[in-house]
Amino acid sequence: MRYLSVTNTANMRRYTRPNWSATMPIDASELRRVMGHFATGVTVVTSMLDGRPCAMTANSVASVSLSPPLVMFCPDNESETRRGVEQSGFFAINILEEGSERISRDFSARGPKIWDGIGFHAEETGAPVFEDSLAWVDCSVFAQYPGGDHLIVVGEILRADAHAHGNPLLFYRGGYHTLGS
């Protein structure tokens, strides 16, 4: 497994403030309101922690590079899924299809996740991939960077697939939407 730690990135500049919370230019609720105007797809990122599946809903997901094939997501520093990704060194991003609001809500809640009724299989890395995902990517951890109260995780895509039909579930201004809505 290739893994790049932040200490090996000589050209990366790190911006730090001595007392971040005292000097924040915008409060968290206002930032959430403003950024809510950016429509995103809805995904569930999965991994394994202590031999059991762990997952979180994420819209902080992006394609990074085609060569090598890289994607990124940003888990909260306190999330179980972040711990799973760090422990296992792998994750999958499951892109949800319209009509998957319940799955998104179930995996966005803190605490134990509800896996009942969700068909999944382990992909090449061992990460759980949902049978009903619109698309998915199976990744090994390529790099990790601190990002405030989140961790920026970059993954190298080892396998991927997408269904020929279907539309993505979208999140916009605090609610779920579809392409037609």
C-alpha positions, 0 to 999 in steps of 0.5 A, a space after each residue: 500500500 502506498 501512503 503519503 503522509 503530510 510530513 513527506 510533502 515538502 512543497 505543501 504550505 500549511 496555514 496556521 493561526 494561533 487561536 483559530 476559534 477566536 479569529 474565525 471570520 465567519 461562524 459555522 452556521 453561517 458558513 453552512 448556510 452559504 455553502 448549502 447553496 452549492 448542490 452536491 451529490 450524496 455518497 456514503 463512504 464505507 470502510 472497516 473498523 475492528 473487523 466490522 463495517 463502518 460508514 458515513 454520509 458524505 458530500 465532501 467528495 471530489 475527483 482529484 486526478 485521472 492519472 493516477 486515478 484519485 478521489 478525496 473525501 473529508 471525514 470529521 476528525 471524530 468520526 468512526 469512519 475516519 478511524 476505520 479508514 486510518 486503521 484499514 488503509 482503504 475505503 469505498 465511495 458509494 454514490 447514492 441514487 435518487 430515492 435513497 434518502 433513508 440510507 443517507 439519513 441513517 448513515 449521517 446520524 452519529 452513533 451506531 449505523 443501521 445496516 439492516 436491509 442494505 445489500 453490500 459486498 466487499 470489493 478488492 480492498 475489503 471495503 463494503 460496496 452497496 449493491 444499489 449504488 448508482 456508482 462506486 469507487 474502491 480505494 486505497 489511501 494515497 494521502 491524508 492532510 489535516 483540514 481543520 476539524 476534518 481530515 482530507 483523505 485522498 484515495 487511489 481508485 483500484 476498482 469502480 463501476 456505475 449503472 447504465 441507468 438511474 439518476 443521482 440523489 442531490 443535496 441542496 440548501 438543506 434538503 434532498 433533490 433530484 435532477 428533475 426537481 
